[in-house]
Every structure is written in C-alpha cells, then in structure tokens.
C-alpha cells in the first residue's frame, strides 16, 4: 500500500481555485489522483496520509486543459506513478499543449502504464479477487471498490468535429467511484454532449450520493435535469465565483440554490469550504469534513470541522443576488 489504510474509502476534494484536483485513498491504502493542480498541496497531503513510498497507483488526467493537468509534471517528478489514464488528444489540437506533451513523455519515460481512454474502462485499486480459503481458484470480490472511467469515443469526437462544435472539454473523462452501495461521480469538464453519449449507452443510469459537478458549475456541464436524475446528497462545485470565468453563472446558481434548499441535499463551493474530506466506511456511513483553507494554502489535517447543512459556508442566495446585479 502507498498510504495508511483504515478500511474506509477516503476522498479529498481539494480547493485549488478555479481548477480541479481529487485525491482518493482506497480501503486498502492505494492512492489515486484525478487531475493535478498545485502539486505541492497534493504532495503535502500525501505525506500527511502516510505516502512513505512516494507512489501513486493511478493518475487520471481528465483532459488537456491547464487547470486540470498543470501540476502533473511536478507530481510525476516527485512521485512514482504506476498507472495513468488520459484522454486521447490528437484531434484538431495537434498533440496538445507543450507542457501536456512533456507530461506524457515523462510518464512514458518512467515506465508508467499509460492508457489513452476512448470509451469505457474499469479499475480495481485493491484488486478484483480474494483468495479462496479452501485453496481453490481466486474468488471474485463483489464488495471490492472500483473506478469506472468513461471517456469520449472516437465516434462522438468525430461527430462533434463534423458539427464544428468540438472543444477540449469534450475530451473529459468522467470517473465513477463505486464501493458496495456508495457512488460518487467526478466529471471533469464534461459537456452536454458527453452526458448524452453516455446516456445512450446506459452508463449513467444510477444515482449517486456525491457529485463533483462538471466544468466548475457551468450550464454546459451541469443541467437541472441531470442533478435531479442523479439525486446527489452533496454537490461540490470546484470554482472561484469571483474569478474571470464567473462560474457558476446566474442559471447555474439558480440550479444549485434549488438543490441546496432541500432538507436532505447540500451544494457547496470549494472557495468557501476549502478542501473537503469525505470518508465512507464499510457499512456505507459517510462523514464530511471541511478545512477552510485558501487555494494556495496547504491542508492542515488536524484543523477539519464537520460539514453539513447547518455549517455549509456557501450562501447561494448571496451569489444569486450578485449575479442578478451583474446583469
């Protein structure tokens, strides 16, 4: 194992400003990083979680936008990355930004198993099998945690190119974390067309308890009907609403305020909460902790406070009024 294991699923949704980074530790102590921004913050957190062998079992880069991969080169220099899953990026973007090409080269040079994902993949951090106590063949472990990785197909990208609407956000890989009855969806910058393509294949029919919303709460990635279908108890928006992109915008803010107004639902913005720690134990019980730090500050693992509807620092009504005033 490459982090201290306690038998629970640990998910850290990092506050990295108008950007995305999620760090996952499996019940068996395997480390996964989805997108990489502010690498020093990631590595300090890994050190605090007992990452003594400096290994990351799986790095997932959702797509070649700087706010999702810019910390990847530093992470790869300072950690051994055993496996990486990235989106294909050789369409009208050439071979991607130069720093992205450097990251791909660095991963390949250190013998990382790199997969350019088109379509569907499944990965078991703690392994899909258990030993047979009678000494027979290994037994499929139906309770083993796994990641489902949903990448855009070449057919979808080709159609978007023909329609002249294709952009790098359409390359986004979605990740669904599954463990027993728990589901969490991490969506990168997926767009409406990505959702529709996965719907047509029956890949997003399940609800989820936690949703890391697409594209910083953009209306192109997060629609009211989608949230109502997924029914998350917690929706996390990785955003700085005061930044240049002004996300979530007026329409998205109205969606989140409606979701947040329900008694058993909550929507938060990482700028307000700081990084968030979600722990899911083997019985499916969930605890949420927020750390309150800024995007540039490190996480103090001893400074977490309970996050719930009563302590949620995101005031959606204030953001709604601000967006109305900006009209």
Order of alpha helices (4+ residues) and beta strands (2+ residues): beta-beta-beta-alpha-beta-alpha-alpha-beta-alpha-beta-beta-beta-beta-beta-alpha-beta-beta-alpha-beta-alpha-beta-alpha-beta-alpha-beta-beta-beta-alpha
